[in-house]
Amino acid sequence: MKKLNVLLVCGSGASSGFMATNMRKAAVARGLDVDIKARSESEIENYIEDIDVLMVGPHLAYILDEVEEYTGGLDVKVILMNPDYYSTLNGDKAIDHLLSEME
């Protein structure tokens, strides 16, 4: 698998920061080459051309239409994170979800 560049977004960037840290640990434990950044939703445009995957916090489902405008024509996979692992910041389950979406 090639290196994956992943951007996590939540409202302010705080919870996604913790999630990104936990996902990085989970990815390293599995020997995956994944670069995971966390930013606030307002910064998506700045990063959209450099990423393969955009993972969106479950409480931001309403921005998915906007995100489609940013990703128009780009090969970016958009994944809405599940509340079950997002609420517990479970990096392992988030990586599972990411990998299942990439297959």
N, C-alpha and C positions, 0 to 999 in steps of 0.2 A: 504494500500500500504506500502511495506517495505521501509526503508530509501534508497534513491537513492544517489549514489556517482557519481557526474558529473564532468568531466574535460572539460573546455573550452580551445580551443587553437586558437590563431591567430598568426601572424608572430612574433611579439616581445613580446606579452603578455600585451601590454598597453591597447588596446581597449577591449580585452577580460576581463581585470581586471575591467573596468567600467561595462561591460555587466554582469559579475559575481555578482557584487554588486547589480545591478538593479534586476537581477534574484532572488538573495537571498531575497530582500525586497518583491518581488512579491510572492515568495514561502511562506514566513512568513505570509503575508497577507491572504493567502489561507489555512494556517495551514498545509502546506506540510512539510514532513521531507526529506529535500534535502540538501546535502552537495555539494556546488559548488566551485570548485577551478579554477583558471585561470593560465595557464602556457604558455610558448612559445612552439612552435611546436617541438623544439629540445628536449624537456623534456618528450615527450609522453611515451617513453619506461620506464622511471622511475616510472610512475604512472599507467601504463596500467593494472597491476594485481590487483589494489585496487579500480578500478572504474567499474560502471555499464554502464555508458554512456560517450561517447566522442562526444562533439559538436565542430565542426570545422568551423572556419570563412569562409564565402562564397568565399573570395579571395584565399583560400587554397584548392579549389576543387582538384587541381592537386596532392595533397599529399594523396588522399584517397586510391590509390593503395598501397602506402607504409604502410599506417595505417593498411590495411588488413593483411600485414605481421606481424605487431606487435600483432594484435588481434587474429591471427590464433589459433583456439582451445579454445579461451576464450569467455565467454558469455558477450561481450561488444557491446552495440548498438552504431553504428556510425551514427551521424546525421550531415548533412551539413546544417548549418544555412542559413536562407533566408536573402538575402540582404535587403529586405524591413524593417525588424525589427533590423537587425544587424547595419545598417547604422545610425539608430536613437537610438541605444542602448536600445530598448524597452524590458525590462525584462519580462513584462507581456506576450507579444506575444511570446517571446522565451520560457517561461514556457508552454504556450498553445501548441507550436510546440513539445516541449519535451513530454508533457503528451499524445498528439495525437499519437506520435511515439511509446510510451510505451504500448498503449492499445492492 
